[in-house]
Amino acid sequence: MKIRLKDKEKFIELLIRKGFTKRALATAAGIGQPTLVQISNGIRRPSPTTAKRILDTLGVEFDDIFVIEKEGVTCSA
């Protein structure tokens, strides 16, 4: 199973609403800026630990921005 962003555009809107740039979010979450940029562009999928750091920093729930995919099938609550 893999984690991915639900919607890249909504993720960027959320960052703006929360007052973050990608660089600022990466710093606040303790992850590398290239990693966050790749996740936000859909190039890379976050590990559970990285996803948790992003969620905690943004103050949102998992299902607000991420989905879990199981072998090509999207799982959501």
Secondary structure as UniProt FT lines:
FT   STRAND          2..5
FT   HELIX           8..18
FT   HELIX           22..29
FT   HELIX           33..40
FT   TURN            41..42
FT   HELIX           48..58
FT   HELIX           62..65
FT   STRAND          66..70
FT   TURN            71..72
FT   STRAND          73..75
//
